[in-house]
């Protein structure tokens, strides 16, 4: 469960770093071209990259939530199976004790 949270955090940090890097690069390019000169096509590309990244992150988060739900279901099933096995082992242990106990006394 914490792994999914960590993964989402790591992905978020990567996106923020990428956005910062792209923003810094865009600012440097704009400064070189002049304060008033704006490359609309570069802005559009950066905006599309940003939007695509956000969409991808939302999709990843959705998949991670689905994976978490599946993992929780599997854990529930494993716990149930473990509990059944423990009950059966206790029952078998009592049966063995009951079957061997009187014979040893004879």
Backbone bond lengths (Angstrom), bond angles and torsions (degrees), N, CA, C in turn:
res aa  C-N    CA-C-N  psi(-1)  N-CA   C-N-CA  omega(-1)  CA-C   N-CA-C  phi
1 X - - - 1.432 - - 1.530 110.37 -
2 X 1.305 116.41 -44.39 1.456 120.18 178.02 1.512 111.53 -68.44
3 X 1.325 116.37 -26.58 1.462 120.18 -179.89 1.525 109.65 -63.00
4 X 1.333 116.37 -42.74 1.460 119.47 179.76 1.526 110.31 -63.29
5 X 1.321 116.63 -41.81 1.459 120.40 177.67 1.513 111.74 -62.56
6 X 1.316 115.34 -40.90 1.465 120.02 178.60 1.517 110.24 -65.07
7 X 1.345 116.00 -43.11 1.469 119.64 179.61 1.528 111.28 -62.10
8 X 1.334 116.00 -43.03 1.466 119.34 178.22 1.521 109.84 -62.78
9 X 1.326 116.76 -40.51 1.467 120.56 178.30 1.516 111.99 -63.36
10 X 1.331 115.95 -43.72 1.464 120.18 179.97 1.521 110.40 -63.84
11 X 1.330 116.37 -45.16 1.468 120.26 179.57 1.528 109.66 -61.50
12 X 1.321 116.73 -40.64 1.468 120.60 179.36 1.521 110.97 -62.61
13 X 1.324 116.59 -43.21 1.466 120.73 179.65 1.522 110.22 -62.86
14 X 1.335 116.90 -41.19 1.463 121.15 178.95 1.524 110.17 -62.48
15 X 1.319 117.07 -43.58 1.466 120.35 -179.85 1.525 110.48 -64.23
16 X 1.324 116.52 -43.18 1.467 119.88 179.40 1.530 109.71 -62.85
17 X 1.343 116.34 -42.75 1.463 119.55 179.29 1.520 110.86 -63.79
18 X 1.343 116.46 -42.44 1.463 120.16 178.86 1.526 110.73 -64.27
19 X 1.335 116.36 -42.64 1.470 119.82 178.40 1.524 110.78 -62.55
20 X 1.331 116.57 -42.02 1.468 120.51 178.33 1.523 110.25 -63.26
21 X 1.326 116.46 -45.30 1.461 120.94 179.87 1.525 110.18 -60.72
22 X 1.336 116.73 -48.04 1.467 120.02 179.87 1.527 111.07 -63.30
23 X 1.325 115.91 -38.77 1.462 119.88 178.73 1.529 110.69 -64.13
24 X 1.331 116.13 -43.62 1.465 121.25 178.96 1.524 110.63 -62.80
25 X 1.334 116.29 -45.14 1.457 120.45 178.82 1.530 110.87 -62.70
26 X 1.314 116.16 -41.11 1.466 120.37 178.65 1.533 110.83 -63.94
27 X 1.332 116.20 -40.81 1.463 120.17 -179.94 1.537 110.78 -65.37
28 X 1.333 116.57 -40.33 1.468 120.22 178.10 1.524 110.85 -64.71
29 X 1.334 116.43 -42.40 1.466 120.43 -179.99 1.518 110.70 -64.31
30 X 1.327 116.03 -40.67 1.464 120.27 179.60 1.525 110.60 -66.37
31 X 1.332 116.70 -40.52 1.463 120.16 179.61 1.522 110.92 -63.58
32 X 1.342 116.22 -40.51 1.462 119.57 178.86 1.524 111.26 -65.86
33 X 1.294 118.13 -37.70 1.460 121.55 -177.81 1.528 111.57 -79.59
34 X 1.300 115.30 -17.60 1.463 119.10 -178.73 1.515 109.10 120.17
35 X 1.308 115.65 149.24 1.459 121.43 -176.54 1.528 111.41 -60.71
36 X 1.306 118.23 -40.75 1.459 121.39 -173.35 1.529 113.57 -90.91
37 X 1.304 116.58 -9.84 1.461 119.31 -178.99 1.530 108.89 -90.87
38 X 1.312 116.51 117.75 1.462 121.33 -179.14 1.513 108.32 -117.42
39 X 1.307 113.86 127.38 1.453 118.79 178.09 1.530 107.69 -85.65
40 X 1.326 115.44 99.50 1.463 120.82 -175.82 1.525 111.70 -62.72
41 X 1.294 116.90 -35.83 1.472 119.68 -179.28 1.533 110.91 -67.37
42 X 1.326 117.16 -40.97 1.472 120.63 177.63 1.525 110.19 -64.23
43 X 1.329 116.21 -41.06 1.458 119.86 177.87 1.526 110.25 -62.65
44 X 1.315 115.87 -42.62 1.467 120.42 179.60 1.530 110.64 -62.32
45 X 1.335 116.59 -43.94 1.469 120.22 178.60 1.524 110.79 -62.87
46 X 1.322 116.76 -45.50 1.464 120.72 179.38 1.524 110.66 -62.14
47 X 1.319 115.71 -40.72 1.461 120.38 178.43 1.523 110.90 -64.10
48 X 1.323 116.98 -42.05 1.467 120.83 178.26 1.528 110.72 -64.43
49 X 1.330 116.64 -42.19 1.469 120.94 177.99 1.523 109.55 -61.20
50 X 1.323 115.81 -45.03 1.458 120.81 179.79 1.526 110.49 -61.31
51 X 1.328 117.37 -48.28 1.467 121.31 -179.45 1.524 111.18 -63.59
52 X 1.333 117.03 -41.09 1.460 120.71 177.76 1.531 110.96 -63.14
53 X 1.322 115.70 -39.56 1.465 120.14 178.87 1.518 110.74 -65.28
54 X 1.312 116.93 -43.36 1.466 121.21 178.13 1.533 109.85 -62.29
55 X 1.334 117.17 -44.47 1.464 121.09 178.28 1.526 110.35 -61.26
56 X 1.318 116.07 -43.09 1.465 120.77 178.96 1.530 110.76 -63.04
57 X 1.322 116.70 -42.53 1.465 120.45 177.96 1.524 111.41 -61.89
58 X 1.312 116.48 -43.40 1.469 119.80 178.82 1.521 110.49 -61.79
59 X 1.318 116.22 -40.45 1.457 120.51 177.32 1.527 110.66 -64.44
60 X 1.344 116.53 -44.17 1.463 120.56 178.70 1.525 111.06 -61.22
61 X 1.312 116.07 -42.71 1.467 120.56 179.11 1.526 109.75 -62.58
62 X 1.319 116.54 -42.39 1.462 120.64 178.28 1.526 110.74 -60.70
63 X 1.334 116.22 -45.21 1.469 120.10 178.57 1.528 110.95 -64.19
64 X 1.332 116.80 -40.19 1.467 120.31 178.58 1.526 110.85 -63.21
65 X 1.312 116.93 -40.83 1.470 119.99 177.87 1.525 110.46 -63.97
66 X 1.314 115.89 -40.03 1.466 120.10 177.25 1.532 109.78 -63.84
67 X 1.331 116.41 -43.95 1.472 120.50 178.39 1.534 110.88 -61.70
68 X 1.319 116.36 -39.86 1.465 120.25 178.36 1.524 109.90 -62.57
69 X 1.320 116.87 -43.99 1.463 120.61 178.17 1.519 111.35 -60.68
70 X 1.329 116.20 -43.52 1.468 120.09 178.46 1.527 110.97 -64.48
71 X 1.334 116.24 -41.52 1.461 120.00 179.45 1.529 110.65 -64.26
72 X 1.315 116.87 -40.03 1.469 120.14 178.27 1.526 110.28 -63.35
73 X 1.321 117.39 -40.92 1.463 120.71 177.81 1.519 110.83 -62.78
74 X 1.328 115.97 -44.60 1.463 119.71 178.81 1.527 111.19 -62.82
75 X 1.317 116.82 -39.49 1.461 120.73 178.91 1.526 109.73 -63.55
76 X 1.352 116.85 -43.18 1.460 120.19 177.90 1.524 110.49 -59.35
77 X 1.341 116.39 -45.81 1.460 120.32 179.52 1.527 111.29 -62.42
78 X 1.329 116.84 -42.74 1.461 120.55 178.51 1.528 111.90 -64.34
79 X 1.322 116.65 -39.91 1.468 119.49 177.44 1.521 110.69 -63.83
80 X 1.334 116.74 -44.12 1.461 120.58 177.93 1.521 110.52 -60.10
81 X 1.320 116.02 -45.68 1.460 120.60 179.26 1.523 110.59 -62.51
82 X 1.309 116.98 -42.45 1.461 121.97 178.86 1.527 110.32 -62.59
83 X 1.322 116.60 -43.47 1.462 120.24 178.85 1.528 110.90 -62.67
84 X 1.343 117.31 -43.62 1.465 120.63 178.36 1.523 110.52 -62.05
85 X 1.333 116.34 -42.64 1.450 120.12 -179.71 1.531 110.43 -64.81
86 X 1.314 118.09 -41.39 1.463 121.95 179.53 1.526 109.98 -63.62
87 X 1.336 117.29 -42.43 1.468 120.54 177.80 1.526 110.65 -62.47
88 X 1.323 115.84 -43.49 1.458 120.36 -179.51 1.531 110.50 -64.84
89 X 1.327 117.88 -41.80 1.460 120.70 177.46 1.529 111.48 -63.16
90 X 1.324 116.88 -40.69 1.470 119.93 177.03 1.529 109.73 -63.27
91 X 1.332 116.56 -42.17 1.463 120.67 179.84 1.523 110.43 -63.74
92 X 1.334 116.09 -45.44 1.464 119.68 179.11 1.523 111.58 -64.69
93 X 1.310 116.43 -38.04 1.461 120.31 177.80 1.514 110.99 -62.43
94 X 1.325 117.35 -42.37 1.460 121.08 177.95 1.520 110.34 -66.04
95 X 1.337 117.54 -39.60 1.463 121.52 178.64 1.517 110.25 -62.38
96 X 1.319 116.56 -44.32 1.464 120.74 179.50 1.530 109.75 -63.45
97 X 1.345 116.28 -44.23 1.458 119.73 178.17 1.522 110.74 -60.49
98 X 1.317 117.50 -43.63 1.456 122.22 -179.35 1.526 110.39 -65.62
99 X 1.311 118.12 -38.27 1.466 121.85 -177.96 1.522 112.22 -76.80
100 X 1.329 117.71 -33.91 1.466 119.79 -177.95 1.519 112.10 -92.81
101 X 1.283 117.98 -24.30 1.462 121.20 -177.33 1.518 113.80 -59.21
102 X 1.319 120.31 -56.06 1.463 121.16 -178.10 1.538 111.72 -67.11
103 X 1.328 118.50 -32.51 1.453 120.41 -178.33 1.523 110.85 -68.59
104 X 1.304 117.87 -36.85 1.455 121.38 178.33 1.527 110.52 -68.01
105 X 1.320 116.72 -32.72 1.455 120.78 -179.17 1.524 110.73 -71.30
106 X 1.299 119.51 -26.99 1.472 122.78 -177.99 1.437 111.23 -76.09
